[in-house]
Amino acid sequence: MPKVLITGMRERGLQSGVVAGIVTIAALFLAACAAPPKAEKPNPDPAKEPSYADAVGQLTALDSQAEDLLKRGRSDEAAAAITRGQPLQAKLLAAPHPTLEAMEAVSDLDDLYARMLLSNGHDVWARSFYEKNAARWKLWKPQTPDTLRRLRQAQAGMAECDRRMKS
């Protein structure tokens, strides 16, 4: 502290510790008077919005369309349907807690894509989509006979990819 200030404080009978204490108390008093922080509103769950259910319906319809096209040997059109479904898939997966129906639609699109990739000889890429599905259904709670069936289906796809990559 500058000598003049120290001398002035001594002349007034104030000790530096007392001044520091007063400043501290004043700062605490001012902080206590401040408005409490505003509580942040939790973000609404997108899975509970009507547009989310609409997106599930649209993706389910595209899945069915792509499946039908693939069965009829129209793989280019099936690929186009799968591509149209990818933005819907991203929207559904953006929810913190996707619904079972949304996860089924997302999984079906990935399964279709994996089967197309496998049929075109892209075994490594196909395996990555099967792996995503296997992880989805392995971690899904609660497990149901259908989620276990989907897990086994994804594991079978991975095994087929592995077999093809070894030969």
Summary of the structure (lengths in Angstrom):
residues: 167
radius of gyration: 31.2
end to end distance: 82.4
largest distance: 100.5
contacts: 437
relative contact order: 0.08
helix: 78%
strand: 0%
